[in-house]
């Protein structure tokens, strides 16, 4: 029942119909009670996996909307998974009924290390308050903004993507060498830092020399008005972007946690499943 519900997106009311058609007559509240009881049993596993992930030297975090809980007749509320991916290739899915930035501190607590994320400012604010956390910007999110402008500014986009591709190539090469932490930091500084410095130097020159309309997709990125300026997104986050490939982690983006979301996350659709039961995320962590 749990696998059908959380892995294959088959809500309880449909499972209840199938059971009834097969001659198994149970109240739907019985199925809901079983889900809650199993969530209680899985809670220690979820807590242990989260604790293990928080010991990572490099941590990746993201947030993604799901539908959970009734908003009214015919509608559902928007809630969020906040997946956390550790350097032991383990991922857990904390749950929150909102996208409030306080959730970052609630999940990470006193984490110490490098935090890789997208451009959501909640992560940046958390890192500013948590002095033992180094915030690194996800390069895949930055790259997507250039891809969106490819049809309008093909030459600028091609150059930006070429530089970013070089950075990813260097990352892949360093991963293949399986270096220890000290050697990784040395090699990242030697091979990746010049690429990053050249990239942002080019961005600065482009901002100063090119006249691009505010409506140009190459200038907008995901920066809200009125702060939209030429290449404002990567320039505004230049410090965080510089950190991601230079911390000895050989990780430049949050792609791993996004792959985990596509592979495992499933919406909670039954009205009786209380969204505040954060232990429900343990199903996905253990499936």
C-alpha positions in Angstrom: 0.0 0.0 0.0 2.8 2.4 0.9 4.8 1.6 -2.2 1.7 2.2 -4.4 1.0 5.5 -2.7 4.4 7.1 -2.4 6.3 5.4 -5.2 3.7 5.0 -7.9 1.4 8.0 -7.0 -1.7 5.8 -6.3 -3.7 7.7 -3.7 -5.5 5.8 -0.9 -9.0 6.4 -2.2 -8.1 4.5 -5.4 -6.5 1.7 -3.5 -9.6 1.6 -1.3 -11.7 1.2 -4.5 -9.5 -1.6 -5.7 -9.7 -3.5 -2.4 -13.4 -3.1 -2.3 -13.7 -4.5 -5.8 -11.6 -7.4 -4.8 -13.9 -8.2 -1.8 -11.6 -6.6 0.9 -13.9 -4.3 2.8 -12.0 -1.8 5.0 -12.8 1.7 6.0 -10.6 4.3 4.3 -9.7 5.7 7.7 -8.1 2.3 8.4 -5.8 2.8 5.5 -5.0 6.3 6.6 -4.2 5.1 10.1 -1.8 2.5 8.8 0.0 5.2 6.9 0.4 7.3 10.0 1.5 4.3 12.1 4.1 3.4 9.5 5.3 7.0 9.4 6.0 6.7 13.1 8.0 3.6 12.6 10.0 5.2 9.8 10.7 8.4 11.7 13.9 7.1 13.4 15.3 6.0 10.0 14.6 9.4 8.5 16.1 11.1 11.5 19.3 9.0 11.3 19.7 9.6 7.5 19.3 13.3 8.0 21.8 13.3 10.9 24.3 11.4 8.7 23.8 13.8 5.7 24.4 16.8 8.0 27.9 15.4 8.8 28.9 16.0 5.2 31.7 18.4 4.3 29.7 19.5 1.3 25.9 19.7 1.4 23.4 20.4 -1.4 20.0 21.7 -0.6 17.0 22.6 -2.8 13.2 23.2 -2.4 10.4 22.0 -4.7 6.6 22.5 -4.5 4.2 19.7 -4.1 0.4 19.5 -3.5 -0.4 18.5 0.0 -3.6 19.1 2.1 -7.0 20.5 1.1 -7.2 24.2 0.4 -10.9 24.0 -0.2 -13.4 22.2 -2.5 -11.6 21.0 -5.5 -8.2 22.6 -4.6 -5.1 21.6 -2.8 -2.5 23.6 -0.9 1.1 24.1 -2.1 3.7 22.7 0.2 7.4 22.0 -0.2 10.0 19.3 0.0 13.5 20.6 1.0 15.8 17.8 -0.2 19.2 17.6 1.4 21.9 15.7 -0.4 25.1 14.6 1.5 28.5 13.6 0.2 27.8 9.9 1.0 25.3 9.9 -1.9 22.3 9.9 0.5 19.3 12.2 0.2 16.5 13.0 2.6 13.3 15.0 2.0 12.3 17.3 4.9 8.8 18.6 4.4 7.3 22.0 5.1 3.9 23.5 4.4 5.6 26.7 3.2 8.7 28.0 1.5 9.6 30.2 4.5 13.3 30.7 4.9 13.1 29.6 8.5 12.9 26.0 7.2 16.6 26.2 6.2 17.7 26.8 9.7 15.3 24.2 11.1 16.7 21.5 8.8 20.4 22.4 8.9 20.6 23.6 12.5 24.3 24.0 13.5 25.7 22.5 10.2 29.3 23.3 9.5 30.6 23.0 6.0 29.9 24.1 2.4 26.3 24.6 1.4 25.5 24.5 -2.4 22.1 25.8 -3.4 20.3 27.8 -6.1 19.7 31.5 -5.9 17.0 31.5 -3.3 18.0 34.2 -0.8 17.0 32.1 2.2 20.2 30.1 1.8 22.3 33.2 1.6 20.7 34.7 4.7 21.2 31.4 6.6 24.9 31.3 5.7 25.4 35.0 6.8 24.0 34.1 10.2 25.7 30.7 10.5 29.4 31.7 10.6 30.6 28.1 10.1 28.8 27.7 6.8 30.2 28.7 3.4 27.5 29.3 0.8 28.3 28.3 -2.8 26.2 29.1 -5.8 24.9 26.4 -8.1 26.4 26.8 -11.5 23.7 24.8 -13.3 21.1 27.4 -12.3 23.4 30.2 -13.6 23.9 28.3 -16.8 20.2 27.9 -17.4 19.8 31.7 -17.5 22.2 31.9 -20.4 20.5 29.0 -22.2 17.2 30.9 -22.1 18.9 33.8 -24.0 20.4 31.6 -26.7 17.9 32.5 -29.4 18.3 36.3 -28.8 22.1 36.5 -28.0 23.6 33.4 -29.6 27.2 34.7 -29.6 27.2 35.9 -25.9 25.4 32.7 -24.9 27.8 30.5 -26.8 30.8 32.1 -25.1 29.2 31.9 -21.6 28.4 28.2 -22.1 31.9 27.4 -23.4 33.5 28.8 -20.3 31.1 27.0 -18.0 31.7 23.8 -19.9 35.4 24.1 -19.3 34.7 24.4 -15.6 32.6 21.2 -15.6 35.3 19.4 -17.6 37.9 20.4 -15.0 35.6 19.2 -12.3 35.1 15.8 -14.0 38.9 15.4 -14.4 39.6 16.1 -10.8 36.9 13.6 -9.7 38.5 10.9 -11.8 41.8 11.4 -10.0 40.3 10.7 -6.5 42.5 13.1 -4.7 42.4 13.7 -1.0 41.0 17.0 0.4 44.2 18.9 0.4 45.2 18.0 -3.1 41.7 18.8 -4.3 41.8 22.3 -2.9 45.2 22.8 -4.5 44.1 21.6 -7.9 40.9 23.5 -7.8 42.7 26.7 -7.0 45.2 26.0 -9.8 42.9 24.8 -12.6 39.4 26.1 -11.8 40.1 29.5 -10.3 41.5 31.0 -13.5 38.4 29.8 -15.4 36.1 31.4 -12.9 38.1 34.7 -12.8 38.1 35.0 -16.6 34.4 34.3 -16.7 33.5 37.1 -14.3 36.1 39.5 -15.9 34.3 38.9 -19.2 30.9 39.5 -17.6 32.1 42.8 -16.2 33.5 43.9 -19.5 30.2 42.9 -21.2 28.2 44.9 -18.7 30.3 48.0 -19.3 30.6 47.7 -23.1 27.3 46.3 -24.4 24.0 48.1 -24.4 21.4 45.4 -23.7 17.7 46.3 -23.2 16.2 45.3 -19.9 13.8 43.0 -21.8 16.7 41.0 -23.3 16.6 37.5 -21.7 20.3 37.6 -21.5 20.0 40.4 -18.9 17.1 39.2 -16.8 18.0 35.9 -15.3 15.8 35.3 -12.3 16.5 38.7 -10.7 13.2 40.5 -9.8 12.6 44.1 -10.9 13.7 46.8 -10.5 17.2 45.1 -10.0 17.3 43.7 -13.6 20.5 44.8 -15.2 22.9 43.4 -17.8 24.1 40.0 -16.6 23.0 41.0 -13.1 22.3 37.5 -11.9 25.8 36.0 -12.1 27.5 39.3 -11.2 25.3 39.8 -8.1 26.2 36.3 -6.9 29.8 36.4 -8.0 31.2 35.6 -4.6 28.9 32.5 -4.1 29.6 31.3 -7.7 33.3 31.6 -7.1 33.2 29.4 -4.0 31.5 26.4 -5.5 34.4 24.9 -7.5 37.1 26.1 -5.1 36.4 24.4 -1.8 38.0 21.1 -2.5 34.7 19.5 -3.2 34.8 19.3 -7.0 31.1 20.1 -7.0 29.8 23.0 -8.9 26.0 22.5 -8.8 23.0 21.0 -7.2 22.3 18.6 -10.0 22.5 15.5 -7.8 19.7 16.7 -5.5 17.5 17.6 -8.5 18.0 14.1 -10.0 16.9 12.7 -6.7 13.8 14.7 -6.8 12.9 13.5 -10.3 13.7 10.0 -9.3 11.8 9.7 -6.0 9.7 12.6 -4.9 5.9 11.9 -5.1 3.0 14.2 -4.1 1.0 13.6 -1.0 -2.6 13.6 -2.3 -4.8 12.2 0.3 -6.7 14.7 2.4 -6.3 12.7 5.6 -2.5 12.8 5.5 -1.5 15.7 7.7 1.1 17.9 6.0 2.6 18.8 9.3 3.8 15.2 9.8 7.3 15.7 8.7 8.1 12.1 9.2 6.1 11.2 6.0 9.2 12.2 4.1 10.9 9.2 5.5 9.1 7.0 2.9 11.0 8.5 0.1 14.2 8.4 2.0 13.9 4.7 2.5 12.2 3.6 -0.7 
